[in-house]
């Protein structure tokens, strides 16, 4: 399975921190998780993009939910013990720092809100928010992999607290990272997902309205987030 450079490097660094226990199967699962939730975020953010005047804000709120849901699924793959509240805390901190430090994200959020109030231009707002939704989940996932790499203990445990110290570490990681090129990689992955039919398959699949996880016929509760269906 071919994985894009920034994502591949993040997985390699995490593998070293986990002393070589991150095998190819887990790496493939992480990549598929990121892609799946990024697509779900793009679809949901596109829908949020039709809200006149509030498209950018609505999309940002939607994306944050998919970000922490991605972290929860990655944690399960890596057998990492972390509460849902901590995952939400980290997701919020990473998204906030990305939006405030990356001008491209802010420009899209503002631009989509402005475009959404122009008669007949909502289709542009939908497209902008869909691309943004995918990219934010994609880049946020790479930052998260870098965070757990940095905070992984020699015994394989992870110490992450809901504190200002964690926020400072996240801020430092984002400052040290090449966010501009990560965004380019995320946009390229978004275009590829649209091209290879991944979006159509996701739209036709039954998914949880909260976290985007796939659900089966007759299922009453989401197996990922517990939301009643």
GIHU-V976674 format. One record per run of one state. SS is the DSSP state (2 for helix, 1 for strand, 0 for the rest). FROM is the first residue (numbers start at 0). TO is the last residue. If there is no record, write none. Layout:
# GIHU-V976674
SS:FROM:TO  SS:FROM:TO
This chain:
# GIHU-V976674
0:0:3  2:4:16  0:17:22  2:23:47  0:48:53  2:54:77  0:78:82  2:83:100  0:101:101  2:102:114  0:115:120  2:121:150  1:151:151  0:152:156  1:157:157  0:158:162  2:163:175  0:176:177  2:178:194  0:195:196  2:197:203  0:204:205  1:206:206  0:207:212  1:213:213  0:214:219  1:220:220  0:221:226  1:227:227  0:228:228
